[in-house]
Amino acid sequence: MRDGSEKVTGGLNKLVSKSGELKTGTTDLSNGMGKLVEGQSQLEEGSQAIQKGLQELNSNVQKSAAGLEEMQSKVPSILNTVNEKIDGAGANVNQLNELTQSTAGDAKNAAQDVANLQKQIESLPKEYQEQLQPFVTSAVKSTATVQQKAAGVAGGTNKLNEEVKQLKGEIHQTTNGLQKNLPNPAGIKTLAGAIEKLTSAQNEFVSKFHGFGEGLDNAKIGADKLKDGSVQLIDGVTQLQSGSGKVTAGLGQLSAGVNQLADGSGQVTGGLGTLSVGVSKLADGSGQVTGGLGTLSVGVTKLADGSSQVTGGLGTLSAGVNQLADGSGQVTGGLGTLSAGANQMAGGVNQLANGSSQVTGGLGTLFAGANQMAGGVNQLADGSGQVTDGLGTLSVGANQMAGGVNQLADGSNQVTTGLGTLNGGLNKMSTGSTQLIDGVNKLADGSGKVTDGLVKVNDGSGELAEKLGEGAEKTGEVKGTDKTYDMFASPVKVKTEKMAEVPNYGTGFTPYFLSLGLFVGALLLSIVYPLRDTVGVPKSGFSWFISKFGVLLSVGIIQAIVADVILLFGLGVEVQSIPYFILFSIITSLAFIALIQCLVTAFGDAGRFIAIITLIMQLTTSAGTFPLELIPKFLQPFNAWLPMTYSVSGLKAVVSSGDFDFMWQNVGVLMIFIVVLSLGTIASLTWMHKRQFRNIAENQSIEA
């Protein structure tokens, strides 16, 4: 057991020593991924610098093209500036190429770090190698893919450099042609168009490159998680090593207890040997007793006198020997040798009892053997005590061993947890590697698109130069005339078609203000004329309504006619039909009177307040001053539920459009308002009549 514990401890020590190398490798991998991300950021900054340079170049070229005709003397210096910007763009492309190569170097270093990590894992035990090998294989594949995609990016940037150089040559050729044929803005426009396409391609390259950066970020996150998992693994292994040390200490204590037990067993064995010697001496004494039988026969006479005393003493001695045999059997715990010696001793005592006549001469020898036997028994008791102490020590060592085993189990659980965490980190690293591969694939696709865009820029710049040359020749052949200038000055003629024309502003607002006046007149009438008080006792609520509505009907007709006369003959408003105008005004007046009567009859003074609120809502939603679509949306639904909407629409048809069918539609809606509101008034008066005049009406009917 001790050897096995030492082997476990040695294996754990070796695992701890190798875990440091694993931590170092994961740290190197994380640092390498950080450098790779930094290189990608530098590459992105370089591409953005190229984009900025191209934008500045495009701006300068466009400014040069706009002021070419006024700055003929400055054209050479402007072209030199263009050449310098092109050289700057080429330098930026070279910088992009260098950054791409640096990124490829970082990817190579990351691959070397992964290879070193793999070698360090190979020095671990096989069970850990089997758990870590799939993730390391995935990391190797991911770094290889990164190297491959980085090489593709380097190729794309090299090709971009070649395309820029080719574009630079074409721009130089265009510059020479412009210097020979000044002033001619066609070449500058060709250059501007080519640079715009190059800028667009560069923008697309930058947008695609962001995907590569995101993939590198995900890979760095996975490497950091792998580093954290390895740290947790190292902590678990360290705890396992500590638990193993405690187990080893417990095993040492257990070994010491076993040694003490062995020593106690040796002492027991020595005591048994001493007891055997005493028995042998007892046998010799018996022989001496037999040899002295002759001498014993001489003193038979003297022995006869004390035989009774000797017999009693022998009985006591026999009982004591039997008790001694029982006690020794209990102390030895059933040891076979001691039991056999006790049996032999019991047989010897029996023989001694049978030969009591011969014992007298050998009593001295017998007592000496008994003393020696007592000393052996004492030694046996001491050995048994030592055995007991050794068993106690053994029990303590066993308890300590049990505690060490529990600590070993705890350390093993922590190692298992650390391995699970490491496994999760490696899974995340695998996911990040997959995302990195996707980002690199997108980068490769974007690089291909950049290449295709540059090819199209090259083809389009040639075609643009050719077409602009043809357009310049055709434009030079065109000669402007007065008709041409007039066409450019006023290319479109506006044709105005009027619908429902009104002669002046007041005529247009007649429907709105007439509806407002009639409603205000009905409201004032409710103040002057009591709508709820009666002179006598009405027979019913309906008769009460007729007595009130008859007066209101007359006043409503009169106020409508007076308003129409003032408008037609006082202000000179022109309408499409005077009879229809008067008829529609009367119906509008009656509708407003019915509304006011219903509100005041039902609610009293509160009804007048409600009528004012209704007037304000109608002025806003009736579309008398501006279209309905211009008012707030939450007010638009009220348009269909208020009577002034239909009075304004009907009066517009009578005053301006002459659409009398539309007028009759509005008359129908206003009549519905009159009927419904009158029914409401009748219901209110009927309820009031039942409350106020029920008893009076019954008394009048009895008297009649």
Sequence and secondary structure as in RCSB ss.txt:
>XXXX:A:sequence
MRDGSEKVTGGLNKLVSKSGELKTGTTDLSNGMGKLVEGQSQLEEGSQAIQKGLQELNSNVQKSAAGLEEMQSKV
PSILNTVNEKIDGAGANVNQLNELTQSTAGDAKNAAQDVANLQKQIESLPKEYQEQLQPFVTSAVKSTATVQQKA
AGVAGGTNKLNEEVKQLKGEIHQTTNGLQKNLPNPAGIKTLAGAIEKLTSAQNEFVSKFHGFGEGLDNAKIGADK
LKDGSVQLIDGVTQLQSGSGKVTAGLGQLSAGVNQLADGSGQVTGGLGTLSVGVSKLADGSGQVTGGLGTLSVGV
TKLADGSSQVTGGLGTLSAGVNQLADGSGQVTGGLGTLSAGANQMAGGVNQLANGSSQVTGGLGTLFAGANQMAG
GVNQLADGSGQVTDGLGTLSVGANQMAGGVNQLADGSNQVTTGLGTLNGGLNKMSTGSTQLIDGVNKLADGSGKV
TDGLVKVNDGSGELAEKLGEGAEKTGEVKGTDKTYDMFASPVKVKTEKMAEVPNYGTGFTPYFLSLGLFVGALLL
SIVYPLRDTVGVPKSGFSWFISKFGVLLSVGIIQAIVADVILLFGLGVEVQSIPYFILFSIITSLAFIALIQCLV
TAFGDAGRFIAIITLIMQLTTSAGTFPLELIPKFLQPFNAWLPMTYSVSGLKAVVSSGDFDFMWQNVGVLMIFIV
VLSLGTIASLTWMHKRQFRNIAENQSIEA
>XXXX:A:secstr
 HHHHHHHHHHHHHHHHHHHHHHHHHHHHHHHHHHHHHHHHHHHHHHHHHHHHHHHHHHHHHHHHHTTTT GGGH
HHHHHHHHHHHHHHHHHHHHHHHHHHHHHHHHHHHHHHHHHHHHHHHTS HHHHHHHHHHHHHHHHHHHHHHHHH
HHHHHHHHHHHHHHHHHHHHHHHHHHHHHHS S THHHHHHHHHHHHHHHHHHHHHHHHHHHHHHHHHHHHHHHH
HHHHHHHHHHHHHHHHHHHHHHHHHHHHHHHHHHHHHHHHHHHHHHHHHHHHHHHHHHHHHHHHHHTHHHHHHTH
HHHHHTHHHHHHHHHHHHHHHHHHHHHHHHHHTS HHHHHHHHHHHHHHHHHHHTHHHHGGGHHHHHHHHHHHHH
HHHHHHHHHHHHHHHHHHHHHHHHHHHHHHHHHHHHHHHHHHHHHHHHHHHHHHHHHHHHHHHHHHHHHHHHHHH
HHHHHHHHHHHHHHHHHHHHHHHHHHH    HHHHHHHH         SS  SSHHHHTHHHHHHHHHHHHHHHH
HHHS SS  SS  SSHHHHHHHHHHHHHHHHHHHHHHHHHIIIIIS    S HHHHHHHHHHHHHHHHHHHHHHH
HHHTHHHHHHHHHHHHHHHHHS SSS GGGS GGGGGGGGGSHHHHHHHHHHIIIII  HHHHHHHHHHHHHHHH
HHHHHHHHHHHHHHHHHSHHHHHHHHHH 
